[in-house]
Amino acid sequence: MTMECKVENNHVSKSEFKAKALEFFRQVEASGESVVVTDHGKPALEVRPYRSAERNPLDVLRGSVIRYDDATSPVDVDWESAQ
């Protein structure tokens, strides 16, 4: 008998999380989406899938540059050199 946890906008109260923690853990593992646990309606903590710290730095940054025009053009800034 499996009870389906209902999470609204990936937020759940502490009391509901306490009562159904294992179900929420299974849901996070299966979906890969995090769940935010709230305390009196305010986010208190986040339960998310584990991700190894050993990731390629380029994978972490992929998609973070929104726009980069003319990368080889001179920079229009006066620089001072330390002598």
N, C-alpha and C positions, 0 to 999 in steps of 0.2 A: 504494500500500500504506500504509494508515494503522494505526498502532499505538495502541491505546486505553490511556491512562494510568489506572492504578488509584490513586485517592486515598482513603485511609481517613480519615473525619471531616475532610476538607479539609486534612489534614496530609501532608507528604511530606518525606523526608529530603533533606539537601543533596546527597548523592551521586546520588540518583535524579533530583532536580531538575536537576542539572548535565547528566546524560545525556539528559534529555528536556525541556529548557527550552522549546523552541518548541512542543511539544505542550501543555505546561502553559499557556503564554501563550494559545494558541488556545482551550483549554478555559475559561480565565477570561473571555476575550472572548465566547465563545458562551453561557456559562451566566450570566455576571454575578456569579458567586460567587467569593470570594477563596480563595486557597490559602496555607496557612501552611507555611513551610519550616522544618524542625527541624534542630537541631545536637545530636547525641547525645541525641535524644528531647525536647529543650527547644525551644520556639518561638524562632526567631531572626529571622525577617522574614516579611512578608505581601505577597503579590502580589495586587493587586485591580484591578478595572477603573478607568480614569481617570474622574473626575467633575469637571466644570468648577467652579471656585471661585465662579463667578458664578451662584449659586443664590438664589432668593427666600428671605430669612430665615424667613418664615413656613412655607415648605415644609420647611426644616431642622428647625423646632420642632414641626411637625405630629405629633401623637400622643405628645408628650413629657409632657403634663399628664395624669396618670392620673385625678385626681379633684379637683374644685373645687366645693365646696358653698357656696351662698349668698354669692355674690361681692359683694353690696351691703350685707351686714351690717357693723356697726362692728367694728373690730379691738379685741380685749380686751387691750390693752397700754397701759401708761402711757408717754407720750412726754415727753421733756424737750426744751425748745427752747433753742437757742443764742442768747443775747441779746447 
